[in-house]
Amino acid sequence: MVSTVKVTNIDTPDNTGNVTFDRPIVGDGSGLTSLPAANLTGTVATARLGSGTADSTTFLRGDQTYATAGGLYESIAVISDTKAQATGGGTATSGAWRTRDLNTEDSDVDGIVSIASNQFTLQAGTYTVEFSAPAVDVNYHQANLENTTDSLTYKGSTERAWGTSDQSTTRSMGVAVFTIASAKVFEIQHRVYATIANGFGLAGVLDGVEVYTIVKILKHA
């Protein structure tokens, strides 16, 4: 026989104790309030915590929505002028801006950059580009990042490589942050005060390749 009991409150006679049920209580629980979190046991299903897809690639935001986890940057690539061992960086000729060699994609997992004829192409997006290029014994020198499509220049630091015979090497460095609405072509331009053979970098005597101009490209999320 099934019976129905309807009550407003259930409590102990002195109103200070707990009521214990030895059978499951069935219902949606919508009327339960003031349940201490410390008394809860078990695991709440992720789908009940918020809307959206809950998996290993998402996190629960404060608005109870699952969103894809991500940082400031969506992708990173590194390109460089890399030459065979014992190969110098090339003659630095004074009097004008010279295009530095760029020939190697050191890292580009997502394919955000392409290289051709010492220039690199980026597609639409927001980027931070860090660049540096060495010079030897040229006295003063400066490297810039040049957007050749739009004739825009992002200047690097002015440095000094002392004298013209002591093999002093310094790097001109710069950082540019920009947004482009379509594909643009870039290159690293370098100007020196004095003309020096292998003024764009001395070859080393250690094992491995020679690395001269370096460009690090960070695409914003």
C-alpha positions as CSV (number, residue, x, y, z in Angstrom):
1,M,0.0,0.0,0.0
2,V,1.3,3.5,-0.9
3,S,0.7,6.4,1.5
4,T,1.2,10.1,1.1
5,V,2.4,12.2,4.0
6,K,2.2,16.0,3.6
7,V,4.0,18.2,6.2
8,T,5.2,21.8,6.4
9,N,8.2,21.2,8.6
10,I,10.0,18.2,10.1
11,D,12.2,18.8,13.2
12,T,13.1,17.3,16.5
13,P,10.9,18.1,19.5
14,D,13.5,20.6,21.0
15,N,14.2,22.1,17.6
16,T,17.9,21.5,17.9
17,G,18.6,18.1,16.5
18,N,18.8,16.4,13.1
19,V,16.2,14.3,11.4
20,T,17.7,11.2,9.8
21,F,16.1,9.3,6.9
22,D,17.1,5.7,6.4
23,R,15.6,5.6,2.9
24,P,16.3,7.8,-0.2
25,I,14.4,11.0,-0.6
26,V,13.2,11.4,-4.1
27,G,12.5,14.8,-5.9
28,D,14.1,17.6,-7.8
29,G,15.4,19.3,-4.6
30,S,14.5,22.8,-5.9
31,G,13.1,23.7,-2.5
32,L,16.2,22.8,-0.5
33,T,18.2,25.8,0.7
34,S,21.1,26.6,3.0
35,L,23.0,23.4,2.3
36,P,26.6,23.8,3.6
37,A,29.1,22.9,0.8
38,A,31.3,21.2,3.4
39,N,28.6,18.6,3.9
40,L,28.3,17.7,0.2
41,T,30.0,14.5,-1.0
42,G,30.6,13.0,-4.4
43,T,31.3,14.8,-7.7
44,V,29.0,17.2,-9.5
45,A,28.8,16.5,-13.3
46,T,30.6,19.2,-15.3
47,A,27.6,19.7,-17.5
48,R,25.6,20.9,-14.5
49,L,28.2,23.6,-13.6
50,G,27.8,25.7,-16.7
51,S,26.8,25.9,-20.3
52,G,29.0,25.0,-23.3
53,T,31.3,22.1,-23.9
54,A,33.2,20.8,-20.9
55,D,36.4,19.0,-21.8
56,S,40.1,19.0,-21.4
57,T,40.5,22.1,-23.6
58,T,38.0,24.4,-21.8
59,F,37.7,26.1,-18.5
60,L,34.6,27.4,-16.5
61,R,34.4,31.2,-16.5
62,G,32.9,33.3,-13.8
63,D,29.7,33.6,-15.9
64,Q,29.2,29.8,-15.7
65,T,30.2,29.4,-19.4
66,Y,32.8,26.9,-20.6
67,A,35.4,28.7,-22.8
68,T,38.5,27.6,-24.7
69,A,41.7,28.0,-22.6
70,G,44.2,30.3,-24.2
71,G,47.0,32.9,-23.5
72,L,48.0,36.2,-24.9
73,Y,49.4,34.6,-28.0
74,E,47.8,32.2,-30.5
75,S,51.0,31.1,-32.2
76,I,54.8,31.7,-32.2
77,A,57.3,31.5,-35.1
78,V,61.0,32.1,-35.3
79,I,62.9,32.8,-38.6
80,S,66.5,33.6,-39.1
81,D,69.5,34.1,-41.4
82,T,71.2,30.7,-40.9
83,K,74.3,29.9,-42.9
84,A,76.7,26.9,-43.1
85,Q,79.5,26.7,-40.6
86,A,82.3,29.1,-41.2
87,T,80.2,31.3,-43.5
88,G,80.2,35.0,-42.6
89,G,77.1,37.2,-42.5
90,G,78.1,39.2,-45.6
91,T,79.7,42.5,-46.4
92,A,78.2,45.5,-44.6
93,T,78.2,48.5,-47.1
94,S,77.7,52.0,-45.8
95,G,75.5,54.7,-47.4
96,A,72.1,53.1,-47.6
97,W,69.7,50.7,-46.0
98,R,70.5,47.1,-46.9
99,T,68.1,44.1,-46.8
100,R,69.4,41.4,-44.4
101,D,69.3,37.8,-45.4
102,L,66.4,35.7,-44.1
103,N,66.3,32.1,-45.2
104,T,65.3,29.7,-42.4
105,E,62.1,28.9,-40.6
106,D,63.4,27.7,-37.2
107,S,60.0,27.1,-35.7
108,D,56.5,27.7,-37.3
109,V,54.2,25.0,-36.0
110,D,51.0,26.7,-37.3
111,G,52.4,28.1,-40.5
112,I,51.9,31.8,-39.7
113,V,54.8,33.0,-41.8
114,S,56.4,32.3,-45.1
115,I,59.8,33.3,-46.4
116,A,60.9,34.2,-50.0
117,S,63.8,36.3,-51.3
118,N,64.9,37.5,-47.8
119,Q,61.4,38.7,-47.0
120,F,58.6,37.2,-44.9
121,T,54.8,37.4,-45.3
122,L,52.3,37.6,-42.5
123,Q,48.5,37.2,-42.9
124,A,45.8,39.4,-41.3
125,G,46.0,39.6,-37.5
126,T,47.7,41.3,-34.6
127,Y,51.4,40.6,-34.0
128,T,54.3,41.3,-31.8
129,V,57.6,41.0,-33.8
130,E,61.0,41.0,-32.0
131,F,64.0,41.3,-34.3
132,S,67.8,41.7,-34.0
133,A,70.7,41.8,-36.4
134,P,74.5,41.9,-35.7
135,A,77.2,44.1,-37.1
136,V,81.0,44.0,-36.7
137,D,83.4,46.9,-36.6
138,V,81.1,49.2,-38.5
139,N,81.0,51.9,-35.9
140,Y,77.3,53.0,-35.6
141,H,74.6,50.8,-37.0
142,Q,70.8,50.3,-36.9
143,A,68.4,47.6,-38.0
144,N,64.7,48.2,-38.8
145,L,61.6,46.1,-39.5
146,E,60.2,47.3,-42.8
147,N,56.6,46.7,-44.0
148,T,57.4,46.9,-47.7
149,T,53.8,46.5,-48.7
150,D,52.7,49.7,-47.0
151,S,56.2,51.4,-46.7
152,L,56.0,51.5,-42.9
153,T,59.1,51.4,-40.7
154,Y,59.5,50.0,-37.2
155,K,62.8,51.2,-35.9
156,G,65.3,49.2,-34.0
157,S,68.0,50.5,-31.6
158,T,71.1,52.4,-32.7
159,E,74.2,50.5,-31.6
160,R,77.9,50.9,-31.9
161,A,80.4,48.3,-32.9
162,W,83.7,49.9,-32.0
163,G,86.4,50.7,-34.5
164,T,87.1,49.1,-37.8
165,S,89.6,46.4,-36.9
166,D,89.0,45.0,-33.4
167,Q,86.2,42.6,-34.4
168,S,83.7,44.2,-32.0
169,T,80.2,42.8,-32.5
170,T,76.9,44.3,-31.3
171,R,73.2,43.7,-32.2
172,S,70.6,46.2,-33.1
173,M,67.3,45.1,-31.7
174,G,63.7,46.2,-31.9
175,V,60.1,45.3,-31.0
176,A,57.0,46.2,-33.1
177,V,53.3,45.6,-32.3
178,F,50.8,46.0,-35.1
179,T,47.6,44.9,-36.6
180,I,47.2,44.2,-40.4
181,A,43.9,43.6,-42.2
182,S,45.4,41.6,-45.0
183,A,48.7,39.9,-46.0
184,K,51.8,42.1,-45.8
185,V,55.4,41.6,-46.8
186,F,58.2,42.5,-44.4
187,E,62.0,42.5,-44.3
188,I,64.8,43.5,-42.0
189,Q,66.8,46.5,-43.2
190,H,70.2,47.5,-41.8
191,R,72.4,50.6,-42.2
192,V,76.0,50.9,-41.1
193,Y,78.4,53.8,-40.8
194,A,81.5,52.0,-42.2
195,T,81.9,49.4,-45.0
196,I,83.4,46.2,-43.6
197,A,83.8,42.8,-45.2
198,N,81.7,40.4,-43.1
199,G,80.4,43.4,-41.3
200,F,77.1,41.6,-41.0
201,G,78.5,38.9,-38.8
202,L,81.7,37.0,-38.2
203,A,81.7,33.2,-38.7
204,G,82.4,31.2,-35.6
205,V,85.0,28.4,-35.0
206,L,82.6,26.2,-33.1
207,D,80.6,23.2,-34.4
208,G,77.2,23.9,-36.1
209,V,75.7,26.6,-38.3
210,E,76.1,30.3,-38.1
211,V,73.0,32.4,-37.1
212,Y,72.9,36.1,-37.8
213,T,69.6,38.0,-38.2
214,I,66.8,36.6,-35.9
215,V,63.1,37.4,-36.1
216,K,60.6,36.2,-33.5
217,I,56.9,36.5,-34.5
218,L,54.1,36.2,-31.9
219,K,50.5,36.2,-33.2
220,H,48.0,37.5,-30.7
221,A,45.0,35.4,-29.8
